Amino acid sequence: MATTVDSRRETVSLIGSDKVEGTAVYGADDQKIGTVQRVMLDKVSGKVAYAVVSFGGFLGMGEDYYPMPWPNLKYDTDLGGYRVGITEAQGRPQVQSQH
């Protein structure tokens, strides 16, 4: 039986990368900490290696980006986004003072 590709971007077990990008990411405290900007694939295995998550900023300016291992993101249907085991303060890259 032949399988055809249609315009759906999601099935029971698969989701299109364009549908993942822009999805909210929530911390361990259920607070939104950012969004998925892109997913990075391993060239050899074809598996998702990590997601680039954006933190902070306003209207796309001043955002910080952090690569998060894909297995650390768990989709939460109640939140409608991915949950990670850290809070924004724990995940946000820290700027070191140069004093």
C-alpha positions in Angstrom: 0.0 0.0 0.0 1.5 3.4 -1.0 1.6 6.2 1.4 0.9 9.7 0.1 2.1 13.0 1.5 -0.7 15.5 2.0 -0.9 19.0 3.4 -1.2 17.9 7.0 1.7 19.0 9.2 0.8 16.7 12.1 -0.2 13.1 12.6 -0.5 11.0 15.7 3.2 10.4 16.0 4.8 13.0 13.7 4.8 16.8 13.5 6.2 19.2 10.9 9.2 21.3 12.0 7.3 24.5 10.9 4.7 23.6 13.5 7.2 23.1 16.3 9.0 26.4 15.6 7.3 29.2 17.5 5.8 26.8 20.1 6.0 28.1 23.7 8.4 26.6 26.2 7.4 26.5 29.8 9.7 26.0 32.8 9.3 23.8 35.8 7.2 26.5 37.5 4.7 26.5 34.6 5.8 29.9 33.5 6.5 30.6 29.9 10.3 31.0 29.5 10.6 31.3 25.7 9.8 29.8 22.3 11.3 27.2 20.0 13.1 29.1 17.3 14.3 26.1 15.3 15.1 22.4 15.6 18.6 21.0 14.7 18.8 17.6 13.1 21.7 15.2 13.2 22.8 14.8 9.6 23.7 11.1 9.9 20.9 9.8 12.0 18.2 12.2 10.9 17.0 12.6 14.6 16.4 15.9 16.3 19.5 16.7 18.3 18.3 19.9 20.1 16.0 22.9 19.9 17.2 26.5 19.9 15.0 28.2 22.5 14.7 32.0 22.6 14.5 33.8 26.0 13.4 37.3 26.7 13.5 40.2 24.4 10.7 42.3 23.1 9.2 42.1 19.6 12.1 39.9 18.5 14.8 42.3 19.7 17.2 41.6 22.6 16.5 37.9 22.7 19.0 35.3 24.0 19.2 31.9 22.3 20.0 28.7 24.1 20.4 25.2 22.6 18.4 22.7 24.6 18.8 18.9 24.1 15.6 17.7 22.4 15.0 14.9 25.0 14.7 17.6 27.7 11.6 19.0 26.0 8.3 17.2 26.8 5.1 18.3 25.1 2.4 19.2 27.7 -1.1 19.1 26.2 -2.5 21.1 29.1 -0.1 24.0 28.5 -0.1 23.7 24.7 3.7 23.8 24.6 6.9 22.1 25.6 7.9 21.8 29.3 11.5 21.7 30.5 12.8 21.0 33.9 14.3 24.4 34.6 13.0 27.9 35.3 13.8 30.9 33.1 16.4 32.1 35.7 18.2 28.8 35.5 18.1 28.5 31.7 18.8 32.1 30.7 22.4 32.6 29.7 24.1 34.8 32.4 26.3 37.8 31.4 29.5 37.9 33.3 30.5 41.2 34.8 33.9 42.5 33.7 35.0 44.4 36.8 
